Amino acid sequence: MSPDLLTAAQAAQRLGISVSTLYDWLAQSNAGEFEIRGQSITIDYFQGGRRGQGRIQIDETEIDRLKEAMRVFPQPQRIRRPPVQLREFPGITVQLGRPDD
């Protein structure tokens, strides 16, 4: 049995975004410019009508895939070494201080 198809309003509600944002995401996906968290994503959806101008419907599994792509995983903080204190100045080859008169 195939998963249920959701309307654009239902899909947007499940994603937690507005319908206009969903339409913007679909347009970006069609142009190949849509990214979530730096990863290029294409959104598969159905659009009825004779000329493809009908209502948009999206599979529930596609919504789940998008939600998974939006998931944030906590990253452990990297341990940084303290900066090294240099006693010399690189590139300076003369003696520092006031010149003798």
Rosetta constraint file for C-alpha pairs under 8 A:
AtomPair CA 3 CA 59 HARMONIC 6.36 0.50
AtomPair CA 3 CA 60 HARMONIC 6.23 0.50
AtomPair CA 3 CA 61 HARMONIC 7.14 0.50
AtomPair CA 4 CA 59 HARMONIC 6.08 0.50
AtomPair CA 4 CA 60 HARMONIC 6.11 0.50
AtomPair CA 5 CA 57 HARMONIC 5.70 0.50
AtomPair CA 5 CA 58 HARMONIC 5.30 0.50
AtomPair CA 5 CA 59 HARMONIC 4.64 0.50
AtomPair CA 5 CA 60 HARMONIC 6.28 0.50
AtomPair CA 6 CA 10 HARMONIC 5.75 0.50
AtomPair CA 6 CA 11 HARMONIC 5.84 0.50
AtomPair CA 6 CA 57 HARMONIC 5.30 0.50
AtomPair CA 6 CA 58 HARMONIC 5.18 0.50
AtomPair CA 6 CA 59 HARMONIC 6.17 0.50
AtomPair CA 6 CA 60 HARMONIC 6.64 0.50
AtomPair CA 7 CA 11 HARMONIC 6.08 0.50
AtomPair CA 7 CA 55 HARMONIC 7.59 0.50
AtomPair CA 7 CA 56 HARMONIC 6.20 0.50
AtomPair CA 7 CA 57 HARMONIC 4.80 0.50
AtomPair CA 7 CA 58 HARMONIC 6.56 0.50
AtomPair CA 8 CA 12 HARMONIC 6.00 0.50
AtomPair CA 8 CA 19 HARMONIC 6.45 0.50
AtomPair CA 8 CA 22 HARMONIC 7.40 0.50
AtomPair CA 8 CA 55 HARMONIC 7.94 0.50
AtomPair CA 8 CA 56 HARMONIC 5.91 0.50
AtomPair CA 8 CA 57 HARMONIC 6.17 0.50
AtomPair CA 8 CA 58 HARMONIC 7.22 0.50
AtomPair CA 9 CA 13 HARMONIC 6.15 0.50
AtomPair CA 9 CA 18 HARMONIC 7.91 0.50
AtomPair CA 9 CA 19 HARMONIC 5.71 0.50
AtomPair CA 10 CA 14 HARMONIC 6.26 0.50
AtomPair CA 11 CA 15 HARMONIC 6.25 0.50
AtomPair CA 11 CA 58 HARMONIC 7.01 0.50
AtomPair CA 11 CA 60 HARMONIC 7.95 0.50
AtomPair CA 11 CA 63 HARMONIC 6.72 0.50
AtomPair CA 12 CA 16 HARMONIC 6.00 0.50
AtomPair CA 12 CA 17 HARMONIC 5.17 0.50
AtomPair CA 12 CA 18 HARMONIC 5.71 0.50
AtomPair CA 12 CA 19 HARMONIC 5.40 0.50
AtomPair CA 12 CA 22 HARMONIC 6.04 0.50
AtomPair CA 13 CA 17 HARMONIC 6.16 0.50
AtomPair CA 13 CA 18 HARMONIC 7.10 0.50
AtomPair CA 13 CA 19 HARMONIC 7.91 0.50
AtomPair CA 14 CA 63 HARMONIC 7.53 0.50
AtomPair CA 15 CA 63 HARMONIC 7.06 0.50
AtomPair CA 15 CA 66 HARMONIC 7.95 0.50
AtomPair CA 15 CA 67 HARMONIC 6.57 0.50
AtomPair CA 17 CA 21 HARMONIC 6.35 0.50
AtomPair CA 17 CA 22 HARMONIC 6.91 0.50
AtomPair CA 18 CA 22 HARMONIC 6.43 0.50
AtomPair CA 19 CA 23 HARMONIC 6.29 0.50
AtomPair CA 20 CA 24 HARMONIC 6.22 0.50
AtomPair CA 21 CA 25 HARMONIC 6.16 0.50
AtomPair CA 22 CA 26 HARMONIC 6.22 0.50
AtomPair CA 23 CA 27 HARMONIC 6.24 0.50
AtomPair CA 24 CA 28 HARMONIC 6.20 0.50
AtomPair CA 25 CA 29 HARMONIC 6.03 0.50
AtomPair CA 25 CA 34 HARMONIC 6.56 0.50
AtomPair CA 26 CA 30 HARMONIC 6.14 0.50
AtomPair CA 26 CA 43 HARMONIC 6.58 0.50
AtomPair CA 27 CA 31 HARMONIC 6.38 0.50
AtomPair CA 28 CA 32 HARMONIC 6.17 0.50
AtomPair CA 28 CA 33 HARMONIC 5.09 0.50
AtomPair CA 28 CA 34 HARMONIC 4.88 0.50
AtomPair CA 29 CA 33 HARMONIC 5.86 0.50
AtomPair CA 29 CA 34 HARMONIC 4.85 0.50
AtomPair CA 29 CA 41 HARMONIC 6.88 0.50
AtomPair CA 29 CA 42 HARMONIC 5.04 0.50
AtomPair CA 29 CA 43 HARMONIC 5.99 0.50
AtomPair CA 30 CA 42 HARMONIC 7.37 0.50
AtomPair CA 30 CA 43 HARMONIC 7.96 0.50
AtomPair CA 32 CA 40 HARMONIC 7.82 0.50
AtomPair CA 32 CA 41 HARMONIC 7.93 0.50
AtomPair CA 32 CA 42 HARMONIC 7.03 0.50
AtomPair CA 33 CA 40 HARMONIC 7.26 0.50
AtomPair CA 34 CA 40 HARMONIC 5.93 0.50
AtomPair CA 34 CA 41 HARMONIC 5.76 0.50
AtomPair CA 34 CA 42 HARMONIC 6.89 0.50
AtomPair CA 35 CA 39 HARMONIC 5.16 0.50
AtomPair CA 35 CA 40 HARMONIC 4.41 0.50
AtomPair CA 35 CA 41 HARMONIC 5.51 0.50
AtomPair CA 36 CA 40 HARMONIC 6.63 0.50
AtomPair CA 36 CA 41 HARMONIC 6.77 0.50
AtomPair CA 36 CA 69 HARMONIC 6.63 0.50
AtomPair CA 36 CA 70 HARMONIC 6.36 0.50
AtomPair CA 37 CA 69 HARMONIC 7.62 0.50
AtomPair CA 37 CA 70 HARMONIC 6.89 0.50
AtomPair CA 43 CA 62 HARMONIC 7.28 0.50
AtomPair CA 44 CA 58 HARMONIC 7.18 0.50
AtomPair CA 44 CA 62 HARMONIC 6.93 0.50
AtomPair CA 45 CA 56 HARMONIC 6.91 0.50
AtomPair CA 45 CA 57 HARMONIC 5.94 0.50
AtomPair CA 45 CA 58 HARMONIC 4.74 0.50
AtomPair CA 45 CA 59 HARMONIC 7.03 0.50
AtomPair CA 46 CA 56 HARMONIC 5.69 0.50
AtomPair CA 46 CA 57 HARMONIC 5.11 0.50
AtomPair CA 46 CA 58 HARMONIC 6.19 0.50
AtomPair CA 47 CA 52 HARMONIC 5.60 0.50
AtomPair CA 47 CA 53 HARMONIC 6.74 0.50
AtomPair CA 47 CA 54 HARMONIC 5.64 0.50
AtomPair CA 47 CA 55 HARMONIC 5.64 0.50
AtomPair CA 47 CA 56 HARMONIC 4.56 0.50
AtomPair CA 47 CA 57 HARMONIC 6.31 0.50
AtomPair CA 48 CA 52 HARMONIC 5.44 0.50
AtomPair CA 48 CA 53 HARMONIC 6.61 0.50
AtomPair CA 48 CA 54 HARMONIC 4.53 0.50
AtomPair CA 48 CA 55 HARMONIC 5.84 0.50
AtomPair CA 48 CA 56 HARMONIC 6.90 0.50
AtomPair CA 49 CA 53 HARMONIC 5.57 0.50
AtomPair CA 49 CA 54 HARMONIC 4.40 0.50
AtomPair CA 49 CA 55 HARMONIC 7.50 0.50
AtomPair CA 50 CA 54 HARMONIC 7.72 0.50
AtomPair CA 58 CA 62 HARMONIC 6.74 0.50
AtomPair CA 58 CA 63 HARMONIC 7.38 0.50
AtomPair CA 59 CA 63 HARMONIC 6.71 0.50
AtomPair CA 60 CA 64 HARMONIC 6.32 0.50
AtomPair CA 61 CA 65 HARMONIC 6.16 0.50
AtomPair CA 62 CA 66 HARMONIC 6.26 0.50
AtomPair CA 63 CA 67 HARMONIC 6.16 0.50
AtomPair CA 64 CA 68 HARMONIC 6.14 0.50
AtomPair CA 65 CA 69 HARMONIC 6.28 0.50
AtomPair CA 66 CA 70 HARMONIC 6.32 0.50
AtomPair CA 67 CA 71 HARMONIC 6.37 0.50
